[in-house]
Amino acid sequence: MARIKVPRKSTAMDMTAMCDVAFLLLTFFILTAKLRQEDPLHVDVPPSTTVIPLPDDNVATLSVGKGKIFFGIEGTAVREALLDEMGKKYNIPFTAAEKKRFSVIPTFGVPIAQLQQYIALDEEKRKAFPQSGIPVDTTINNELTSWIYEARLVTKSLNNKDLRFAIKGDAREEYPAYKKVVDVLQKQAINKFDLITSLKTK
């Protein structure tokens, strides 16, 4: 009796579930990713072998380079409240729209007298705006002290946490520029701060 040949069939796998999972993960990462905005002050940070990541919130960054000092702080609500307090201190009536626009500016380096003009610009024009840095030279017009002090108060009030500070300095910058920043911090009893560096292999 002849043996019955069973027809061979190729194996088939349903990839629908795998594609669904892949697209869900892709969508999740795209929607939750934090876009890195270009810094207005290009800083070539020195290398280091220490790997201690900065937190995502409750941190202020002081960028030093080309003889200028820029200030940045994390959190849109913190930025809005900070601008409100600085407006009260310097008698500048910032509108609700200006506070909203300021809340999405991560770093800036203009005197407070030019801040309304800077906020009114769109993102592309802000890149071309000549930022002279935050004044820190004299005791009469040391705006950096005010920004740091008010930022600490606002962060404590909104988040109930102490504000951390990080200095991001250019490797070619002279020591006196850093000393100005450190002096401002130490006058407010801030003796602990981070230094932002690039990663160097051991």
Contacts in CASP RR format, 6 or more apart in sequence:
PFRMAT RR
TARGET T0000
AUTHOR 0000-0000-0000
METHOD contacts of the structure
MODEL  1
MARIKVPRKSTAMDMTAMCDVAFLLLTFFILTAKLRQEDPLHVDVPPSTT
VIPLPDDNVATLSVGKGKIFFGIEGTAVREALLDEMGKKYNIPFTAAEKK
RFSVIPTFGVPIAQLQQYIALDEEKRKAFPQSGIPVDTTINNELTSWIYE
ARLVTKSLNNKDLRFAIKGDAREEYPAYKKVVDVLQKQAINKFDLITSLK
TK
34 56 0 8 1.000
37 106 0 8 1.000
38 127 0 8 1.000
39 63 0 8 1.000
39 70 0 8 1.000
39 107 0 8 1.000
40 70 0 8 1.000
40 107 0 8 1.000
40 108 0 8 1.000
40 109 0 8 1.000
40 126 0 8 1.000
40 127 0 8 1.000
40 131 0 8 1.000
41 63 0 8 1.000
41 65 0 8 1.000
41 66 0 8 1.000
41 68 0 8 1.000
41 70 0 8 1.000
41 107 0 8 1.000
41 109 0 8 1.000
41 131 0 8 1.000
43 63 0 8 1.000
43 64 0 8 1.000
43 65 0 8 1.000
43 168 0 8 1.000
43 169 0 8 1.000
43 170 0 8 1.000
44 170 0 8 1.000
44 171 0 8 1.000
44 172 0 8 1.000
45 168 0 8 1.000
45 169 0 8 1.000
45 170 0 8 1.000
45 171 0 8 1.000
45 196 0 8 1.000
45 197 0 8 1.000
45 198 0 8 1.000
46 169 0 8 1.000
46 171 0 8 1.000
46 197 0 8 1.000
46 198 0 8 1.000
47 197 0 8 1.000
47 198 0 8 1.000
47 199 0 8 1.000
47 200 0 8 1.000
48 195 0 8 1.000
48 197 0 8 1.000
48 198 0 8 1.000
48 199 0 8 1.000
48 200 0 8 1.000
49 199 0 8 1.000
49 200 0 8 1.000
49 201 0 8 1.000
49 202 0 8 1.000
50 197 0 8 1.000
51 199 0 8 1.000
52 194 0 8 1.000
54 164 0 8 1.000
54 166 0 8 1.000
54 194 0 8 1.000
54 196 0 8 1.000
55 164 0 8 1.000
56 74 0 8 1.000
57 74 0 8 1.000
57 75 0 8 1.000
57 159 0 8 1.000
58 74 0 8 1.000
58 155 0 8 1.000
58 159 0 8 1.000
58 161 0 8 1.000
58 162 0 8 1.000
58 163 0 8 1.000
58 164 0 8 1.000
59 73 0 8 1.000
59 74 0 8 1.000
59 163 0 8 1.000
59 164 0 8 1.000
59 165 0 8 1.000
59 166 0 8 1.000
60 71 0 8 1.000
60 72 0 8 1.000
60 73 0 8 1.000
60 74 0 8 1.000
60 148 0 8 1.000
60 151 0 8 1.000
60 163 0 8 1.000
60 164 0 8 1.000
60 165 0 8 1.000
60 166 0 8 1.000
61 71 0 8 1.000
61 72 0 8 1.000
61 73 0 8 1.000
61 107 0 8 1.000
61 165 0 8 1.000
61 166 0 8 1.000
61 167 0 8 1.000
61 168 0 8 1.000
61 196 0 8 1.000
62 69 0 8 1.000
62 70 0 8 1.000
62 71 0 8 1.000
62 72 0 8 1.000
62 144 0 8 1.000
62 165 0 8 1.000
62 166 0 8 1.000
62 167 0 8 1.000
62 168 0 8 1.000
62 181 0 8 1.000
63 69 0 8 1.000
63 70 0 8 1.000
63 71 0 8 1.000
63 72 0 8 1.000
63 107 0 8 1.000
63 168 0 8 1.000
63 169 0 8 1.000
64 70 0 8 1.000
64 167 0 8 1.000
64 168 0 8 1.000
64 169 0 8 1.000
64 170 0 8 1.000
64 173 0 8 1.000
64 177 0 8 1.000
64 178 0 8 1.000
64 181 0 8 1.000
65 169 0 8 1.000
65 170 0 8 1.000
65 173 0 8 1.000
65 177 0 8 1.000
66 170 0 8 1.000
66 173 0 8 1.000
67 173 0 8 1.000
67 177 0 8 1.000
68 109 0 8 1.000
68 131 0 8 1.000
68 132 0 8 1.000
68 133 0 8 1.000
68 134 0 8 1.000
69 109 0 8 1.000
69 133 0 8 1.000
69 134 0 8 1.000
69 136 0 8 1.000
69 144 0 8 1.000
69 177 0 8 1.000
69 180 0 8 1.000
69 181 0 8 1.000
70 107 0 8 1.000
70 108 0 8 1.000
70 109 0 8 1.000
70 131 0 8 1.000
70 133 0 8 1.000
70 134 0 8 1.000
71 107 0 8 1.000
71 108 0 8 1.000
71 109 0 8 1.000
71 134 0 8 1.000
71 144 0 8 1.000
71 147 0 8 1.000
71 148 0 8 1.000
72 106 0 8 1.000
72 107 0 8 1.000
72 108 0 8 1.000
73 79 0 8 1.000
73 82 0 8 1.000
73 151 0 8 1.000
73 155 0 8 1.000
73 163 0 8 1.000
74 106 0 8 1.000
75 103 0 8 1.000
76 103 0 8 1.000
76 104 0 8 1.000
77 103 0 8 1.000
77 158 0 8 1.000
78 151 0 8 1.000
78 154 0 8 1.000
78 155 0 8 1.000
78 158 0 8 1.000
78 159 0 8 1.000
79 102 0 8 1.000
79 103 0 8 1.000
79 104 0 8 1.000
79 105 0 8 1.000
80 99 0 8 1.000
80 100 0 8 1.000
80 102 0 8 1.000
80 103 0 8 1.000
81 154 0 8 1.000
81 157 0 8 1.000
81 158 0 8 1.000
82 147 0 8 1.000
82 150 0 8 1.000
82 151 0 8 1.000
82 154 0 8 1.000
83 94 0 8 1.000
83 98 0 8 1.000
83 99 0 8 1.000
83 102 0 8 1.000
83 103 0 8 1.000
84 94 0 8 1.000
84 99 0 8 1.000
85 150 0 8 1.000
85 153 0 8 1.000
85 154 0 8 1.000
86 92 0 8 1.000
86 112 0 8 1.000
86 146 0 8 1.000
86 147 0 8 1.000
86 150 0 8 1.000
87 93 0 8 1.000
87 94 0 8 1.000
87 112 0 8 1.000
89 146 0 8 1.000
89 150 0 8 1.000
90 112 0 8 1.000
90 146 0 8 1.000
92 112 0 8 1.000
92 113 0 8 1.000
92 115 0 8 1.000
92 116 0 8 1.000
94 102 0 8 1.000
94 116 0 8 1.000
98 116 0 8 1.000
98 119 0 8 1.000
98 120 0 8 1.000
101 119 0 8 1.000
101 120 0 8 1.000
102 115 0 8 1.000
102 119 0 8 1.000
105 119 0 8 1.000
105 126 0 8 1.000
108 115 0 8 1.000
108 118 0 8 1.000
108 131 0 8 1.000
109 131 0 8 1.000
109 132 0 8 1.000
109 133 0 8 1.000
109 134 0 8 1.000
110 118 0 8 1.000
110 129 0 8 1.000
110 131 0 8 1.000
110 132 0 8 1.000
110 133 0 8 1.000
110 134 0 8 1.000
111 132 0 8 1.000
111 133 0 8 1.000
111 134 0 8 1.000
111 135 0 8 1.000
111 143 0 8 1.000
112 143 0 8 1.000
118 126 0 8 1.000
118 129 0 8 1.000
118 131 0 8 1.000
121 129 0 8 1.000
134 143 0 8 1.000
134 144 0 8 1.000
134 147 0 8 1.000
135 141 0 8 1.000
135 142 0 8 1.000
135 143 0 8 1.000
135 144 0 8 1.000
136 142 0 8 1.000
136 143 0 8 1.000
136 144 0 8 1.000
136 145 0 8 1.000
136 180 0 8 1.000
136 181 0 8 1.000
136 184 0 8 1.000
137 180 0 8 1.000
142 184 0 8 1.000
144 181 0 8 1.000
144 184 0 8 1.000
145 184 0 8 1.000
145 187 0 8 1.000
145 188 0 8 1.000
148 165 0 8 1.000
148 184 0 8 1.000
148 185 0 8 1.000
148 188 0 8 1.000
148 190 0 8 1.000
149 188 0 8 1.000
151 163 0 8 1.000
152 162 0 8 1.000
152 163 0 8 1.000
152 188 0 8 1.000
155 161 0 8 1.000
155 162 0 8 1.000
155 163 0 8 1.000
156 162 0 8 1.000
156 163 0 8 1.000
164 193 0 8 1.000
164 194 0 8 1.000
165 185 0 8 1.000
165 190 0 8 1.000
165 193 0 8 1.000
165 194 0 8 1.000
166 193 0 8 1.000
166 194 0 8 1.000
166 195 0 8 1.000
166 196 0 8 1.000
167 178 0 8 1.000
167 181 0 8 1.000
167 182 0 8 1.000
167 193 0 8 1.000
167 194 0 8 1.000
167 195 0 8 1.000
167 196 0 8 1.000
168 196 0 8 1.000
169 178 0 8 1.000
169 195 0 8 1.000
169 196 0 8 1.000
185 191 0 8 1.000
185 193 0 8 1.000
END
